[in-house]
C-alpha cells in the first residue's frame, strides 16, 4: 500500500477506489486495526471520533476510512467486544488524510466451567456487573442505585427526561394516551418519532425504530409500565455513536435505554 510523506507527518493515500478519500474542506482518517500478539487484522471494530457522531467499522482486512471530520486535536476511539478499548490522539487538518492505527488487546479471561442458559433476544456479552466499566468509557448517561433512591417517588418518565430523553405524550393505536422515549421532538402531529430501544435485565423489550418505520408493537409506556422503586440502575445511549456493540452498536439508530431491576442484580 503506497504512502506519501508530507514534512514530518505521515499521510496515507489509498489507491483502491473503494478506500479512496476525496480531498475536502474537512479532515479524514484512515488506518488499520490488528490484534496484539498475533498481529492479525480485526474486522468489525468500531472506529469513532470522540465528541462527534462520526463512526465506521473496519473491513475484513482490518482497514477503515472515515471522512468529513472536524479539524483540530482529536481523539479516535477503537472498540470491539472482547477487547480493551483503545484511544489514539490525532491532529486533523483540512484536505489531509491522517493515518491512525490501533492494536487491540484481548480482554478475555480463563473462567471455571459454568452452565449458561440462553434467553431469546438477549444482547451479547452484557450484564449488570459491567455497568461501572461502561460508565468509565464516557459514553451515554448513567444513574446508579444511590441516585434512584432519591427519586423513588418519581415516575420513570421524569427520570429519563432529566437524562435528556424526550418523552412524548400521544394517543396510540389502542386508543390509550401513552408516553414513550424518543431521541427527537416532533414538530407536527403527523410526524413519526424515532423510538429508542429498551433493554430490561438483558432482555430486549423493544428494538429501536427509525423515523418512518412502523413497529408491530408499541414501545413501553414509561409513566406506568415501570416503577422507579424497582429499578437498580439505568443506562441511556441517545445516539448510535454512543451505543456499545453489546447493545446493538451503530445498528441502534435511535439509541437505547437499558434498565436493570433490583432482582436482576
Secondary structure as a PSIPRED ss2 file (coil, helix, strand):
# PSIPRED VFORMAT (PSIPRED V4.0)

   1 X C   1.000  0.000  0.000
   2 X C   1.000  0.000  0.000
   3 X E   0.000  0.000  1.000
   4 X E   0.000  0.000  1.000
   5 X E   0.000  0.000  1.000
   6 X E   0.000  0.000  1.000
   7 X C   1.000  0.000  0.000
   8 X C   1.000  0.000  0.000
   9 X E   0.000  0.000  1.000
  10 X E   0.000  0.000  1.000
  11 X E   0.000  0.000  1.000
  12 X E   0.000  0.000  1.000
  13 X C   1.000  0.000  0.000
  14 X C   1.000  0.000  0.000
  15 X C   1.000  0.000  0.000
  16 X C   1.000  0.000  0.000
  17 X C   1.000  0.000  0.000
  18 X C   1.000  0.000  0.000
  19 X C   1.000  0.000  0.000
  20 X C   1.000  0.000  0.000
  21 X C   1.000  0.000  0.000
  22 X C   1.000  0.000  0.000
  23 X C   1.000  0.000  0.000
  24 X C   1.000  0.000  0.000
  25 X C   1.000  0.000  0.000
  26 X C   1.000  0.000  0.000
  27 X E   0.000  0.000  1.000
  28 X E   0.000  0.000  1.000
  29 X E   0.000  0.000  1.000
  30 X E   0.000  0.000  1.000
  31 X E   0.000  0.000  1.000
  32 X E   0.000  0.000  1.000
  33 X E   0.000  0.000  1.000
  34 X E   0.000  0.000  1.000
  35 X E   0.000  0.000  1.000
  36 X C   1.000  0.000  0.000
  37 X C   1.000  0.000  0.000
  38 X C   1.000  0.000  0.000
  39 X C   1.000  0.000  0.000
  40 X C   1.000  0.000  0.000
  41 X E   0.000  0.000  1.000
  42 X C   1.000  0.000  0.000
  43 X C   1.000  0.000  0.000
  44 X C   1.000  0.000  0.000
  45 X C   1.000  0.000  0.000
  46 X E   0.000  0.000  1.000
  47 X E   0.000  0.000  1.000
  48 X E   0.000  0.000  1.000
  49 X E   0.000  0.000  1.000
  50 X C   1.000  0.000  0.000
  51 X C   1.000  0.000  0.000
  52 X C   1.000  0.000  0.000
  53 X C   1.000  0.000  0.000
  54 X C   1.000  0.000  0.000
  55 X E   0.000  0.000  1.000
  56 X E   0.000  0.000  1.000
  57 X E   0.000  0.000  1.000
  58 X C   1.000  0.000  0.000
  59 X C   1.000  0.000  0.000
  60 X C   1.000  0.000  0.000
  61 X C   1.000  0.000  0.000
  62 X C   1.000  0.000  0.000
  63 X E   0.000  0.000  1.000
  64 X E   0.000  0.000  1.000
  65 X E   0.000  0.000  1.000
  66 X E   0.000  0.000  1.000
  67 X E   0.000  0.000  1.000
  68 X E   0.000  0.000  1.000
  69 X E   0.000  0.000  1.000
  70 X C   1.000  0.000  0.000
  71 X C   1.000  0.000  0.000
  72 X E   0.000  0.000  1.000
  73 X E   0.000  0.000  1.000
  74 X E   0.000  0.000  1.000
  75 X E   0.000  0.000  1.000
  76 X E   0.000  0.000  1.000
  77 X E   0.000  0.000  1.000
  78 X E   0.000  0.000  1.000
  79 X E   0.000  0.000  1.000
  80 X C   1.000  0.000  0.000
  81 X C   1.000  0.000  0.000
  82 X C   1.000  0.000  0.000
  83 X E   0.000  0.000  1.000
  84 X C   1.000  0.000  0.000
  85 X C   1.000  0.000  0.000
  86 X E   0.000  0.000  1.000
  87 X E   0.000  0.000  1.000
  88 X E   0.000  0.000  1.000
  89 X E   0.000  0.000  1.000
  90 X E   0.000  0.000  1.000
  91 X E   0.000  0.000  1.000
  92 X E   0.000  0.000  1.000
  93 X C   1.000  0.000  0.000
  94 X C   1.000  0.000  0.000
  95 X C   1.000  0.000  0.000
  96 X C   1.000  0.000  0.000
  97 X E   0.000  0.000  1.000
  98 X E   0.000  0.000  1.000
  99 X E   0.000  0.000  1.000
 100 X C   1.000  0.000  0.000
 101 X C   1.000  0.000  0.000
 102 X E   0.000  0.000  1.000
 103 X E   0.000  0.000  1.000
 104 X E   0.000  0.000  1.000
 105 X C   1.000  0.000  0.000
 106 X E   0.000  0.000  1.000
 107 X C   1.000  0.000  0.000
 108 X C   1.000  0.000  0.000
 109 X C   1.000  0.000  0.000
 110 X C   1.000  0.000  0.000
 111 X C   1.000  0.000  0.000
 112 X C   1.000  0.000  0.000
 113 X C   1.000  0.000  0.000
 114 X C   1.000  0.000  0.000
 115 X C   1.000  0.000  0.000
 116 X C   1.000  0.000  0.000
 117 X C   1.000  0.000  0.000
 118 X C   1.000  0.000  0.000
 119 X C   1.000  0.000  0.000
 120 X C   1.000  0.000  0.000
 121 X C   1.000  0.000  0.000
 122 X E   0.000  0.000  1.000
 123 X C   1.000  0.000  0.000
 124 X C   1.000  0.000  0.000
 125 X C   1.000  0.000  0.000
 126 X C   1.000  0.000  0.000
 127 X C   1.000  0.000  0.000
 128 X H   0.000  1.000  0.000
 129 X H   0.000  1.000  0.000
 130 X H   0.000  1.000  0.000
 131 X H   0.000  1.000  0.000
 132 X H   0.000  1.000  0.000
 133 X H   0.000  1.000  0.000
 134 X H   0.000  1.000  0.000
 135 X H   0.000  1.000  0.000
 136 X H   0.000  1.000  0.000
 137 X H   0.000  1.000  0.000
 138 X C   1.000  0.000  0.000
 139 X C   1.000  0.000  0.000
 140 X C   1.000  0.000  0.000
 141 X E   0.000  0.000  1.000
 142 X E   0.000  0.000  1.000
 143 X E   0.000  0.000  1.000
 144 X C   1.000  0.000  0.000
 145 X H   0.000  1.000  0.000
 146 X H   0.000  1.000  0.000
 147 X H   0.000  1.000  0.000
 148 X H   0.000  1.000  0.000
 149 X H   0.000  1.000  0.000
 150 X H   0.000  1.000  0.000
 151 X C   1.000  0.000  0.000
 152 X C   1.000  0.000  0.000
 153 X C   1.000  0.000  0.000
 154 X C   1.000  0.000  0.000
 155 X C   1.000  0.000  0.000
 156 X H   0.000  1.000  0.000
 157 X H   0.000  1.000  0.000
 158 X H   0.000  1.000  0.000
 159 X H   0.000  1.000  0.000
 160 X H   0.000  1.000  0.000
 161 X H   0.000  1.000  0.000
 162 X H   0.000  1.000  0.000
 163 X C   1.000  0.000  0.000
 164 X C   1.000  0.000  0.000
 165 X C   1.000  0.000  0.000
 166 X E   0.000  0.000  1.000
 167 X E   0.000  0.000  1.000
 168 X E   0.000  0.000  1.000
 169 X E   0.000  0.000  1.000
 170 X E   0.000  0.000  1.000
 171 X E   0.000  0.000  1.000
 172 X C   1.000  0.000  0.000
 173 X C   1.000  0.000  0.000
 174 X C   1.000  0.000  0.000
 175 X C   1.000  0.000  0.000
 176 X C   1.000  0.000  0.000
 177 X E   0.000  0.000  1.000
 178 X E   0.000  0.000  1.000
 179 X E   0.000  0.000  1.000
 180 X E   0.000  0.000  1.000
 181 X E   0.000  0.000  1.000
 182 X E   0.000  0.000  1.000
 183 X C   1.000  0.000  0.000
 184 X C   1.000  0.000  0.000
 185 X C   1.000  0.000  0.000
 186 X C   1.000  0.000  0.000
 187 X C   1.000  0.000  0.000
 188 X C   1.000  0.000  0.000
 189 X C   1.000  0.000  0.000
 190 X C   1.000  0.000  0.000
 191 X C   1.000  0.000  0.000
 192 X C   1.000  0.000  0.000
 193 X C   1.000  0.000  0.000
 194 X C   1.000  0.000  0.000
 195 X E   0.000  0.000  1.000
 196 X C   1.000  0.000  0.000
 197 X E   0.000  0.000  1.000
 198 X E   0.000  0.000  1.000
 199 X E   0.000  0.000  1.000
 200 X E   0.000  0.000  1.000
 201 X C   1.000  0.000  0.000
 202 X C   1.000  0.000  0.000
 203 X E   0.000  0.000  1.000
 204 X E   0.000  0.000  1.000
 205 X E   0.000  0.000  1.000
 206 X E   0.000  0.000  1.000
 207 X C   1.000  0.000  0.000
 208 X C   1.000  0.000  0.000
 209 X E   0.000  0.000  1.000
 210 X C   1.000  0.000  0.000
 211 X C   1.000  0.000  0.000
 212 X C   1.000  0.000  0.000
 213 X C   1.000  0.000  0.000
 214 X C   1.000  0.000  0.000
 215 X C   1.000  0.000  0.000
 216 X C   1.000  0.000  0.000
 217 X C   1.000  0.000  0.000
 218 X C   1.000  0.000  0.000
 219 X C   1.000  0.000  0.000
 220 X C   1.000  0.000  0.000
 221 X C   1.000  0.000  0.000
 222 X C   1.000  0.000  0.000
 223 X C   1.000  0.000  0.000
 224 X C   1.000  0.000  0.000
 225 X C   1.000  0.000  0.000
 226 X C   1.000  0.000  0.000
 227 X C   1.000  0.000  0.000
 228 X H   0.000  1.000  0.000
 229 X H   0.000  1.000  0.000
 230 X H   0.000  1.000  0.000
 231 X E   0.000  0.000  1.000
 232 X E   0.000  0.000  1.000
 233 X E   0.000  0.000  1.000
 234 X E   0.000  0.000  1.000
 235 X E   0.000  0.000  1.000
 236 X E   0.000  0.000  1.000
 237 X E   0.000  0.000  1.000
 238 X C   1.000  0.000  0.000
 239 X C   1.000  0.000  0.000
 240 X C   1.000  0.000  0.000
 241 X C   1.000  0.000  0.000
 242 X C   1.000  0.000  0.000
 243 X C   1.000  0.000  0.000
 244 X C   1.000  0.000  0.000
 245 X H   0.000  1.000  0.000
 246 X H   0.000  1.000  0.000
 247 X H   0.000  1.000  0.000
 248 X C   1.000  0.000  0.000
 249 X H   0.000  1.000  0.000
 250 X H   0.000  1.000  0.000
 251 X H   0.000  1.000  0.000
 252 X C   1.000  0.000  0.000
 253 X C   1.000  0.000  0.000
 254 X C   1.000  0.000  0.000
 255 X C   1.000  0.000  0.000
 256 X E   0.000  0.000  1.000
 257 X E   0.000  0.000  1.000
 258 X E   0.000  0.000  1.000
 259 X E   0.000  0.000  1.000
 260 X E   0.000  0.000  1.000
 261 X E   0.000  0.000  1.000
 262 X H   0.000  1.000  0.000
 263 X H   0.000  1.000  0.000
 264 X H   0.000  1.000  0.000
 265 X C   1.000  0.000  0.000
